[in-house]
Amino acid sequence: MKDDRGHNNQAPAGAAVRPPRRGRRRLRRATITSVLVLALVGVASIQRFFFGPPGVGHFRSVEGRAAYVDAYGRGMSALPPPTATYDVMTDLGTVHAYEWSSPEVTDAVPVVLVPGRASGVPMWSENLPGFLKDRRVIAFDALGDAGLSVQGAPMDSFDDQALWMKQVLAELAPSGAHLVGHSFGGATAATYAHRFPDRVVSLTLLEPVFTFAYPPARLMGWAMLSSLPGIPDGVRNAALGKVGGVEYDPNDDMAKMIAAGSEHFSASLPQPSPLDDDQLQELTMPTYVAIADRDSLAGGGAAADQARRLPDGTVDVWPDTTHSLPMQAKDKLDSRLIAFWAASEPVG
């Protein structure tokens, strides 16, 4: 068929027929809209993984909580038996905490352990025995996260993390402590140290997320996937393995506990932001920062460079480690931290 200018409008045999220009514009707009919607869904999923919806963190079902508590109990069995267990009431909820002590270390400055997301106290099973040689140790399940702590009120800002920690440590470590945080617990520990520096003898940040830099987009994507409801267990476990930097082991009790927490607990945590230059300069206590040399959720080299701006900071990039650095380098890390804590205390 020819148009009124004599041009042939018949497409050659086998050729793709292009839609009219107006149709192409509509198709392009629809494609862009779809991409934007998917991007927003991704952002929302990442928010759910790290911070959760507004409100109070909770288990999604009775059965889900039972599955998590069972895995938590098996994880705790790998730790030395605690000498004391506490449920400390705070303005934001009840914090479940443990203490390991002995007459030989009663007078030593205690070490306080702050866990990563969906980890709880059992995450310290590899490191705790080494710490106990010279220190009284306190560890707790973070409020608003999977664990045995129970959030009772919303957190309006990330500074509220420092508030409940202050109330817990006023009871359990009133004279100050060496503070240690891993992953999301690193952001929490840094916020507490910034708000209440006189209560922190030293600060240790192990692969701290949202503290010196943002996590890489690739790892954030895996975090997003691991938090999606209804996905097959195999997919969720593979995604969690990418986030942690180690392959998921179905026989590992801690891995099963983290998977159960990611699946069954709906977190409700405010979003932290990396420390700005002024905040960095205000962290004047001795600070040790450990960054993984590959698959670093803390931000890798960019995070290490920013951490080196701390007034009294020591920064190490640990070879052959990922975000699971505390477990992967446990013996050398334990020795490094024991020496760091001793050097951080006033002489005499």
N, C-alpha and C positions, 0 to 999 in steps of 0.2 A: 504494500500500500504506500502511495506517495502523498506527501502533504501538499499544500497549495504552492510551495516553492519547488516542487519536483523532487524532494529528498525522499529516499526510501526509508520508511520507519520500521520495516520488518527486520527483526533481529536475525543474524546468521544462525544456522542450525547448530545446536549445541552450545551457544553462547548464553551467558547469564543475562537475564533481563534486569536492568537497573530500575529501581522504582523511580517514579517522578521525583523532581527536585524537592517538592514540598513533602513528599513521603519520606525522602532521605533525611530531611531536617527533623521530622517527627521521630524517625527511628533513632537518630543521633541523640535527640533530647531524652528519649526513653532509655537509651543505653546509659547515658550520663546519670540520669535519675536512679537507675538500678544500682550503678556503682556507688553512688553516694549513700543510698539506703544500706547497701551491704557494708560500707565503711562505717556508718553510724552504728549498725548492729555490732560490728567488730569492736568499736570503741566501748559500747555499752557492756559487751561481754568482758572486755579487759577490766573495766570498772568493777564488774561483779566479782571477778577473780581476786583483785587486789583490795577493793574497798567495799564492795557490796552496795545494796540499795540503801536509801535513807531509812533510819529506824534502829532497831536493836537486833544484833546478831542472834541467830537461832538455828537449831536443827530443823530440817524440813519435815521430818516425821519421827515418830517414836521408834520405828524400826531402824531408821537411819542412825539415830543416836545410839541405839543398842549395838549396831554394827561397828560404829566408831569406838565406843567405849570398850568393846571386846578387843579390838585391835590396839587400842591405847594400853589396856592392861597387859597385853603380851609385850608391847614395847617397853613398858615400865619394868617388866621382869628382867630385862637386860641390864638395868642400872643397879648399883649397890643399894641395899635397903636404906631408905631415908631414916634419919634419927628423929625427925619431927615432920608433921604435916599440918598445914594451916588453911583456914578459909577466912580471908581477911575482908571485912566489909569496907567498901569505899562508896563514894557518892555516885559512882557509875555502875556498881555491881559488886559481886563477891569474887575475889581472886583466890584461886586454888594454888597453894605454894608448898614447896618441900624444902627441907634443910638437911644438909649432911655436915656433921660436926664431930669433934672428939675433944677430950680434955687438952690435947697437945696443941690444938689450933684455936681454942676459944678466944684468945686475945688477939688473933691476927685479923687484919682488915678483911672482911668477907668479900667473896666474889659473887656477883649477881648475874644470872644468865637469862637473856631475853630471847625467846625462840623466834624462828621465821614463821611465815604464813602456813597455816594448817599443820604445823609441826608439833607444838606442845613440848612439854618437858622431855619426853622420850628421845627427842632429836639429839640430846647431849650424851647418849649412851657411850659413844666412842671416846669422848673427851673427859667425861666426869672422873673416871678413876685416876687419871693423871693430875687433875686439879686438886683432888682430895689429899694428896700427900702433904701439902703445906697450907691448905686453906679451908676455912669454913665456907661452904657453898650454899647459895639460895637460888632456887629456880622456880619459875611459875608459868602457868598457862596464861597467855595473853588475853586480856579482856576483849570481848567482841570477836573472838576467833575460835576455831575448833579447839576443844580441850575441856577441862572440867571447871573452868571459871564460868560464871554466869553473868552476862551483861544485864543490867536492870534499867538503864536510861541511855538515850542516844548520845553520841559524841558529836558536838557541834563543830569542832575543829580538831586538827591533829594535835594541838596543844593539850587536849583532854587526855591524850595518852600519857603525857607527863604528869597530869593531875592524879590519875589513879595509881601510877607508879610511886609518886611521892607519898601517898597515903599508905601504900603497902610497905615501903621501905622505912617510913617513920616508925613502924612497928617492928620490922624484922632486922633492919640495919640502920638504926638511928644515928650512928656516928659516921656514916659514909661507907662507900663500897667501891670496889673495882667493878665497873659495869661492862658487860660483854653482850653484844647483840649480833645476831646473824640474820642476813637477808632483810626482810621487813622489820625484824627485831632490831636491826642496825639503825634504821630510820627512827624507830621508837626510842632507842637508847640515846641517839644523838639529840633528839628533841628534849628528852629529860635532862641531859647534860647542859644543854643550852639554857633551859629554864631554871635549873637548880644546880649551878656549877659548884657551889660550896659543899654539896652532898656527894660529889663524884671525885674519888681519889685518882682514878685513871679511867680512860674510856678505850674500849677495844671494839672495833667495827670489822666484822668478818663478812666480806662480800655484801656490803650494805646497799640495798636498793633505794632509789629515790633520795639519796643522801648527798652524793657528789656529782651524780649525773643520772640521766634517765636510762632505763634498760633499753637494749637494742630492740628495734622493731621486730626482728625475726623471733626473738625469744618472747616478746610480748604477744606475738601471734600464737605461739604454742601455749602460753598461759591462757589466752582467750579460749582456745580449743578445749583445754582441759577443764574449763569451768562450765561448758555448755551442758544444760540438763538433757538427759536422755540419750547421750552418746554411748556407744558400746564401751564396755570396760577396757577392751584392748586398745581402743583409740585413746581413751582418757589416760591410761597408764603410759602409753607411748609418748603422749604430749607431756606428761609430768616428768618422764625421763629426760626429754629435751630441756625442760625448764631447769631441772636439777643438774643436768650435764652428765648423768649416768643412766645406763639402760635400766629400765624397771625390772626388779627381781621379784617374782611372785612369791619367793620363799623368805623375803626380808620383811620382818614385822614392821619396821619403821616405814618402809615404802607402802605397805598395805594400809597403815594408819593414815599417812598423808593422802593416799588415794581416797580413803573413806571420808576424811575431812573435806576434801575438795568436792566430793560428790554429794554429801549429805548436809553440810553446814552452809548456811547463807550468811556471809559476813556482812557487817555494817560498820565500815571503818572510813573515817575522813581521809582525803587524799593528801599525802605529804608532798613537799616540793624540795628539790635539791637546795642545800644551804647556799645562800648568797655570800658575797665577799665579807660583808659586815658580820654575818653570823659565824663564818669560819674564824674570823679574828677573835670572836668572843669565846671560842672554845679553847681556853688557855690551859686546861689540865693536860697532863701527858696523855697522848692519844696514839694508839697503834691501829693501823689500817692494813688489812690483808685483802688483796685483789687477786682473782684467778687470772691465769694467763690465756685461757681460752673459754669460750662460751660464758663469759662473765655477765651475769645479770646486773651486777653493780655498775656496769658501764666501762669496764676494761681500762685501757690506757687513759681515756679522757677522765675517768673517775680518779685514777691514781695521780694524774697531773694536778687535778683540783685539790685532792687531799694533801698534796705536798705544800699547800699554802697555809696549812694549819700552823699556829704559832709554836707548838711543842709537839709536832707530829712525826711519827716514823711510819713510812709506807713501804710495804713489800709486795711485789708481784710474784706470786708463788708459781713456780714452773710445774707443768703437768697436772694442773688442777682446773676444776670447773666451779660452778656455783656451790657444789657440795664440798668445798675446800676444807671445812673443819673436820670432816670425816676422812677425807683423802690424805690429809697431811697431819693426822692426829698426833703422832709422836713428836715430830719436830715442832709443830705448832704449840703443843702443850709445854714443851721446854722453853720455847720462845716467850710464851705468855708468863710463865712462872718467873722468869728472869725480868721481864718487863714490869710486872707488878711489884717485885722487890725493889727495883730501881726507882719506881714512882713514889715510894713512900718517903716521908721526911726522915732524915737521919736523926736518931736519938728520940 
